[in-house]
Amino acid sequence: MQSVITHLGQSVLKGHYFTYCRNGPAEDFLCYNDSIVSKATMNDAMNSNITGNSNEIKAPYILVYQQIK
């Protein structure tokens, strides 16, 4: 998996999108959240959960794969 686009919010009409990406299959993920970039794991990218903030749900939205030849 190359990247994960994630949504955090109460519904698809409200919330915030951010992305987890990596350069190759052996690389760690980076989380791109507006102007903040931080290291992340595959577990961070794929986990869905409900946060303590007004029952906002964090959910993977789009998964992007790259074919390895």
LOTOR-106732 format. One record per residue (C-alpha): x, y, z; residue number from 1; residue in three letters. Coordinates in Angstrom, 1 decimal. Layout:
# residues N
<r X="X" Y="Y" Z="Z" seq="NUM" type="ALA"/>
...
//
This chain:
# residues 69
<r X="0.0" Y="0.0" Z="0.0" seq="1" type="MET"/>
<r X="1.3" Y="3.4" Z="-1.0" seq="2" type="GLN"/>
<r X="-1.0" Y="5.8" Z="0.8" seq="3" type="SER"/>
<r X="-4.2" Y="6.2" Z="2.8" seq="4" type="VAL"/>
<r X="-6.5" Y="9.2" Z="2.7" seq="5" type="ILE"/>
<r X="-8.3" Y="9.5" Z="6.0" seq="6" type="THR"/>
<r X="-11.3" Y="11.4" Z="7.2" seq="7" type="HIS"/>
<r X="-11.8" Y="12.6" Z="10.8" seq="8" type="LEU"/>
<r X="-15.2" Y="14.0" Z="11.6" seq="9" type="GLY"/>
<r X="-18.8" Y="13.5" Z="12.7" seq="10" type="GLN"/>
<r X="-20.0" Y="12.9" Z="9.1" seq="11" type="SER"/>
<r X="-18.8" Y="13.1" Z="5.5" seq="12" type="VAL"/>
<r X="-20.2" Y="16.6" Z="5.3" seq="13" type="LEU"/>
<r X="-18.2" Y="17.8" Z="8.3" seq="14" type="LYS"/>
<r X="-14.6" Y="17.0" Z="9.2" seq="15" type="GLY"/>
<r X="-11.0" Y="17.1" Z="8.1" seq="16" type="HIS"/>
<r X="-9.1" Y="15.0" Z="5.6" seq="17" type="TYR"/>
<r X="-5.4" Y="14.1" Z="5.9" seq="18" type="PHE"/>
<r X="-3.1" Y="11.6" Z="4.2" seq="19" type="THR"/>
<r X="-0.6" Y="8.9" Z="5.2" seq="20" type="TYR"/>
<r X="2.1" Y="8.2" Z="2.4" seq="21" type="CYS"/>
<r X="5.3" Y="6.4" Z="1.9" seq="22" type="ARG"/>
<r X="7.9" Y="6.2" Z="-0.8" seq="23" type="ASN"/>
<r X="8.2" Y="2.4" Z="-1.1" seq="24" type="GLY"/>
<r X="7.0" Y="-0.8" Z="0.6" seq="25" type="PRO"/>
<r X="9.9" Y="-0.8" Z="3.0" seq="26" type="ALA"/>
<r X="9.5" Y="2.8" Z="4.1" seq="27" type="GLU"/>
<r X="7.7" Y="4.2" Z="7.1" seq="28" type="ASP"/>
<r X="4.6" Y="6.3" Z="6.5" seq="29" type="PHE"/>
<r X="4.5" Y="10.0" Z="6.9" seq="30" type="LEU"/>
<r X="1.3" Y="11.7" Z="8.0" seq="31" type="CYS"/>
<r X="0.5" Y="14.9" Z="6.1" seq="32" type="TYR"/>
<r X="-2.0" Y="17.0" Z="8.1" seq="33" type="ASN"/>
<r X="-2.2" Y="20.5" Z="6.7" seq="34" type="ASP"/>
<r X="1.3" Y="22.1" Z="7.3" seq="35" type="SER"/>
<r X="2.3" Y="19.4" Z="9.8" seq="36" type="ILE"/>
<r X="4.2" Y="16.3" Z="8.7" seq="37" type="VAL"/>
<r X="5.0" Y="13.5" Z="11.2" seq="38" type="SER"/>
<r X="6.2" Y="9.9" Z="11.2" seq="39" type="LYS"/>
<r X="3.5" Y="7.2" Z="11.4" seq="40" type="ALA"/>
<r X="3.1" Y="3.5" Z="11.2" seq="41" type="THR"/>
<r X="0.9" Y="1.2" Z="9.0" seq="42" type="MET"/>
<r X="-1.2" Y="0.7" Z="12.2" seq="43" type="ASN"/>
<r X="-1.7" Y="4.5" Z="12.5" seq="44" type="ASP"/>
<r X="-2.8" Y="4.7" Z="8.9" seq="45" type="ALA"/>
<r X="-5.2" Y="1.8" Z="9.0" seq="46" type="MET"/>
<r X="-6.8" Y="2.1" Z="12.4" seq="47" type="ASN"/>
<r X="-10.3" Y="3.5" Z="12.7" seq="48" type="SER"/>
<r X="-11.4" Y="4.8" Z="16.0" seq="49" type="ASN"/>
<r X="-13.7" Y="7.2" Z="17.8" seq="50" type="ILE"/>
<r X="-11.8" Y="10.1" Z="19.4" seq="51" type="THR"/>
<r X="-12.8" Y="11.8" Z="22.6" seq="52" type="GLY"/>
<r X="-13.6" Y="15.0" Z="20.7" seq="53" type="ASN"/>
<r X="-17.4" Y="15.0" Z="20.1" seq="54" type="SER"/>
<r X="-17.5" Y="11.4" Z="19.0" seq="55" type="ASN"/>
<r X="-15.5" Y="12.2" Z="15.9" seq="56" type="GLU"/>
<r X="-14.7" Y="9.1" Z="13.8" seq="57" type="ILE"/>
<r X="-11.3" Y="8.6" Z="12.2" seq="58" type="LYS"/>
<r X="-11.7" Y="6.2" Z="9.2" seq="59" type="ALA"/>
<r X="-9.5" Y="5.2" Z="6.3" seq="60" type="PRO"/>
<r X="-11.4" Y="6.6" Z="3.2" seq="61" type="TYR"/>
<r X="-9.3" Y="5.8" Z="0.1" seq="62" type="ILE"/>
<r X="-6.5" Y="3.2" Z="-0.1" seq="63" type="LEU"/>
<r X="-3.8" Y="3.7" Z="-2.8" seq="64" type="VAL"/>
<r X="-1.7" Y="0.8" Z="-4.0" seq="65" type="TYR"/>
<r X="1.3" Y="0.6" Z="-6.3" seq="66" type="GLN"/>
<r X="2.1" Y="-2.4" Z="-8.4" seq="67" type="GLN"/>
<r X="5.5" Y="-3.9" Z="-7.7" seq="68" type="ILE"/>
<r X="7.3" Y="-5.4" Z="-10.7" seq="69" type="LYS"/>
//
